[in-house]
């Protein structure tokens, strides 16, 4: 089954990307429409022309780079919209790497939309999600991993996630990968150089030197992958599913974990029919807690659908809490279909009666008395942060795309070593080196990924970024 966190597993609408940046694009910057000031960004070859047609400076003279000028803007009908500020960024100093203009007008939805409509009426095109950052990548202002970090920074749900995204935006991963990529290209070049002289072959001393370099590069790739799981969960959040039979105490436990009455609690079995979600942030990690329908032989179509959704959520979860009620006289019909072993939780520990034999790793809790709740939370965070810490300097493959590419490079180098040991043709070894170098180059965008991959990356951005 495909990893649901894989960028290749997500269904993303195909975008018609303007990879040559021919259009002049515009958008209302995120969050400005309801504020005191509305900001409209214009970027592209006609940005300065549209500025001069739309904005009239109060004082005569040329626009100075990165300096606010006071004036007024004109609406679609050519009449003044009101006082505004304008700042121009030349391509050498702009976010996108092309001429860029920002217009700062009166805030509020109506004023913001009027200002944006005036720009569109002059021939600019509404920017697509992430298109400003895509242009920054296309013009060499950001590497692809830095561009991904911009999206992560905007979407950060905790201080720690924001700090990690900002660290990634500084380009540490690209800097760490560049010497590794150069090493792979060196391996490829040397190996290919001897393909024209098969009777000579690669000298034994060079063969050993290559083996040592491959081992070193593989170790460094593995180091960059250390901490990826924790990093991804910090940036994207983790999904925790509460699973069990009807009346297993899932809803009561859900309310205790999220600190509010999110789920309806009743003694009648099967109260929860749909998936109930609640979002919390623990120790800097965003969590989505999911209370699911009790799993049993379905008595109706609606209950059957609830069980189906429970199964689906358990398969996708980062962690499953398998809830077993202390007062339950029947064992669950099935264990959750998890990728990782669940945490078994004996609920209703405040009730009378002997504890059930659930295993040494199970946790007894009472959402009523609070017994075991601190231990459960600690155990949950231990499991969710078990992806390891980042390598020295905080450099880590932060996204699923980056991790998959580094895994591909690592596997290709491992295959190259195996091909040598099995005395396969050197053309095969060279092909493995090439695949490894291309995969590492694709992390930062040195090796241009396919258009659909770019579309998948930037379509997750908000409009205006």
SVG drawing of the C-alpha trace seen along z (x, -y; Angstrom):
<svg xmlns="http://www.w3.org/2000/svg" viewBox="-30 -66 76 78">
<polyline fill="none" stroke="black" stroke-width="0.4" points="0.0,0.0 1.3,-3.5 2.4,-5.7 -0.3,-8.3 2.4,-10.8 4.1,-10.2 3.9,-13.1 3.3,-10.6 0.3,-9.1 -1.7,-12.3 -4.2,-13.1 -3.4,-16.6 -5.2,-18.5 -2.9,-19.0 -1.9,-22.7 -1.0,-24.4 2.3,-25.7 3.8,-28.8 7.4,-27.4 8.7,-30.2 7.1,-32.9 5.7,-34.7 2.6,-36.0 2.3,-38.9 0.6,-37.6 -1.1,-39.3 -2.8,-38.3 -4.1,-39.7 -1.5,-38.8 -2.8,-36.2 -4.5,-37.7 -4.6,-41.3 -8.2,-41.6 -9.6,-41.9 -6.8,-44.0 -6.3,-47.7 -4.2,-47.6 -4.8,-45.5 -1.7,-44.5 -1.7,-43.4 1.4,-41.9 2.2,-42.1 5.1,-40.1 6.2,-39.6 7.4,-41.3 4.7,-43.9 4.7,-44.7 6.3,-48.1 4.0,-49.0 0.9,-48.2 2.3,-50.1 2.6,-53.3 -0.9,-52.9 -2.5,-52.2 -0.6,-54.2 0.0,-58.0 2.8,-59.3 2.1,-62.3 5.6,-63.7 7.2,-63.7 10.2,-61.6 11.3,-58.0 10.4,-55.1 13.2,-54.2 13.9,-50.5 12.4,-49.1 11.2,-52.6 7.5,-53.3 6.0,-56.1 2.7,-57.8 0.1,-58.4 -3.3,-57.1 -4.6,-54.2 -7.1,-54.1 -10.0,-51.7 -11.3,-49.7 -13.3,-52.8 -10.3,-55.0 -11.5,-56.9 -9.4,-57.2 -9.8,-54.4 -8.1,-56.2 -4.7,-56.9 -2.2,-54.2 1.5,-53.3 3.6,-51.6 6.9,-49.8 8.9,-48.5 11.4,-45.7 13.7,-45.1 14.4,-41.6 17.7,-41.5 16.0,-42.4 12.5,-40.9 11.2,-37.8 10.3,-36.2 13.5,-37.2 11.6,-39.3 10.2,-42.9 7.7,-43.0 5.4,-45.7 3.3,-45.9 0.4,-48.2 -0.8,-49.0 -4.3,-50.3 -7.2,-50.6 -8.1,-47.3 -11.4,-45.5 -12.8,-43.0 -14.5,-45.5 -11.5,-47.8 -9.1,-44.9 -11.2,-43.3 -11.5,-46.7 -7.8,-47.1 -7.2,-43.6 -9.8,-43.9 -8.1,-47.1 -4.9,-45.2 -6.6,-42.2 -8.5,-44.6 -5.1,-45.8 -4.2,-42.4 -2.5,-40.7 -3.5,-37.1 -4.7,-35.9 -1.7,-34.0 -2.2,-30.3 -1.4,-28.8 2.3,-29.0 3.1,-30.7 5.1,-33.5 7.4,-31.0 7.5,-28.8 8.9,-31.8 11.4,-32.4 12.6,-28.8 12.5,-29.2 14.6,-32.4 17.2,-30.8 16.2,-32.9 15.3,-29.7 16.2,-26.0 13.3,-23.6 13.8,-22.5 13.8,-26.1 10.6,-26.7 9.0,-23.8 10.1,-25.3 8.3,-28.5 5.0,-26.5 5.8,-24.7 6.6,-28.0 3.2,-29.5 1.4,-26.3 3.2,-25.8 0.9,-25.1 3.4,-25.4 6.5,-27.5 8.8,-24.5 7.4,-23.7 7.9,-27.4 11.5,-27.3 12.3,-24.1 10.7,-25.5 12.7,-28.7 15.9,-26.7 15.1,-24.7 14.4,-27.9 17.9,-29.1 19.1,-26.4 21.0,-24.1 19.9,-20.9 21.1,-22.1 24.4,-23.0 24.7,-19.6 23.7,-17.8 25.9,-19.7 29.2,-18.0 27.4,-14.6 26.1,-15.2 29.5,-16.3 30.9,-13.1 28.3,-11.0 29.0,-12.9 32.7,-12.3 32.0,-8.5 29.9,-8.6 32.5,-10.5 35.4,-8.3 33.4,-5.1 32.2,-6.3 35.7,-7.3 36.8,-3.7 33.8,-2.4 35.6,-3.1 38.5,-0.9 36.8,2.2 40.0,4.3 41.8,2.1 39.0,1.7 39.0,-0.5 42.3,0.0 42.0,1.9 43.2,-1.1 40.5,-3.4 37.9,-0.6 38.7,-0.6 38.7,-4.4 35.3,-4.5 34.0,-1.9 35.2,-4.0 33.6,-7.2 30.3,-5.3 30.2,-4.1 30.9,-7.6 28.2,-9.2 25.7,-6.5 26.4,-7.2 25.8,-10.9 22.6,-10.3 21.4,-8.1 22.3,-10.8 20.2,-13.3 17.3,-10.9 17.6,-10.5 14.9,-12.6 12.8,-12.7 9.7,-11.1 9.8,-13.5 10.4,-16.4 7.5,-15.5 5.2,-15.2 6.2,-18.6 5.5,-20.2 2.5,-18.3 1.1,-17.0 0.4,-13.5 -2.8,-11.5 -3.8,-9.6 -6.8,-7.2 -8.8,-5.9 -9.8,-2.4 -11.9,0.3 -15.2,2.0 -18.4,0.1 -18.4,-1.2 -14.6,-0.8 -14.3,-4.3 -12.9,-5.9 -15.1,-9.0 -14.5,-9.7 -10.8,-9.2 -10.9,-11.5 -12.5,-14.3 -9.9,-13.9 -7.0,-14.0 -8.2,-17.1 -9.5,-18.9 -13.1,-19.5 -16.3,-17.7 -15.6,-17.0 -17.3,-13.6 -20.8,-12.6 -20.5,-10.1 -23.4,-7.7 -23.7,-4.2 -25.6,-3.1 -23.2,-1.1 -22.5,-2.6 -23.0,-6.3 -20.2,-7.4 -21.0,-6.7 -18.7,-9.1 -15.1,-10.1 -14.8,-12.9 -11.6,-15.1 -10.0,-17.4 -6.7,-19.2 -4.2,-19.9 -0.5,-20.8 1.6,-18.8 5.3,-19.7 5.4,-21.7 3.8,-18.8 0.4,-19.3 -1.8,-16.3 -5.2,-15.3 -7.1,-13.1 -9.7,-10.9 -12.5,-9.2 -13.8,-6.4 -16.9,-4.2 -16.8,-1.0 -15.8,2.0 -18.2,5.0 -20.5,7.0 -22.5,4.1 -26.2,4.0 -27.1,1.5 -25.8,-0.2 -24.9,-3.3 -23.0,-1.3 -21.3,0.6 -20.1,-2.6 -18.8,-3.8 -16.8,-0.6 -15.4,-1.0 -14.2,-4.5 -12.6,-3.3 -10.6,-0.8 -9.5,-3.4 -8.4,-5.9 -6.4,-3.1 -4.5,-2.3 -3.5,-6.0 -2.7,-6.7 0.7,-7.6 -0.4,-6.0 -3.4,-4.0 -4.7,-3.7 -6.4,-0.3 -8.9,-0.9 -10.2,2.1 -12.7,1.4 -12.0,2.9 -15.7,3.7 -16.0,5.4 -16.7,9.1 -16.0,9.7 -12.7,9.5 -12.5,7.2 -13.3,8.8 -10.0,7.8 -6.8,5.8 -6.5,2.5 -4.8,2.7 -1.9,0.4 1.5,-0.3 3.1,-0.3 2.0,1.6 -0.7,-0.2 -0.6,-1.3 -3.1,0.9 -5.1,-1.2 -7.2,0.4 -9.9,-2.2 -12.3,-2.7 -9.6,-1.8 -11.7,-3.5 -14.3,-0.7 -14.3,2.2 -13.0,5.6 -9.6,7.1 -7.4,5.7 -7.5,7.5 -4.4,9.4 -3.5,7.1 0.3,7.4 3.2,5.7 3.2,2.7 -0.5,1.8 -1.5,-1.3 -4.4,-1.5 -6.2,-4.8 -9.3,-6.5 -10.5,-9.6 -12.6,-10.2 -10.0,-10.0 -7.0,-10.9 -5.2,-7.7 -2.6,-6.8 -3.3,-9.8 0.1,-11.4 1.8,-8.1 -0.4,-7.7 0.5,-11.1 4.2,-10.5 4.1,-7.2 2.3,-8.7 4.9,-11.4 7.7,-8.9 6.2,-7.0 5.5,-10.0 9.0,-11.5 10.7,-8.2 11.9,-9.2 15.1,-10.5 16.6,-13.9 18.0,-15.8 21.7,-15.4 24.3,-17.9 23.4,-21.4 19.7,-20.6 19.8,-19.5 17.2,-16.9 15.1,-15.8 11.9,-17.6 9.3,-16.5 8.2,-13.1 9.4,-14.1 12.9,-14.9 13.1,-11.7 11.9,-9.5 14.6,-11.0 17.3,-10.5 16.2,-6.9 16.3,-6.4 19.8,-7.7 20.9,-5.5 19.3,-2.5 21.0,-3.3 24.4,-3.5 23.8,-0.2 22.8,1.3 26.1,0.0 28.1,1.8 26.2,5.0 26.7,4.8 30.4,4.5 30.5,7.4 28.6,9.5 30.9,8.3 28.1,6.9 29.1,4.7 30.4,1.3 27.6,-0.3 25.2,1.0 27.3,-0.5 27.4,-3.8 23.6,-3.8 23.2,-3.4 25.6,-6.3 23.6,-8.4 20.3,-7.6 21.8,-8.5 23.1,-11.9 19.8,-12.7 17.8,-11.9 19.9,-14.1 19.9,-16.9 16.1,-16.7 15.9,-17.5 17.1,-21.0 15.9,-21.3 19.3,-21.0 17.9,-18.1 14.5,-19.6 11.6,-17.3 8.7,-16.5 6.0,-19.2 3.4,-17.1 5.8,-17.0 6.2,-20.7 2.4,-21.0 2.0,-18.7 4.5,-20.8 3.2,-24.3 -0.6,-23.5 -0.5,-23.1 0.5,-26.7 -2.0,-29.4 -2.7,-32.0 -0.4,-35.0 2.7,-33.0"/>
</svg>
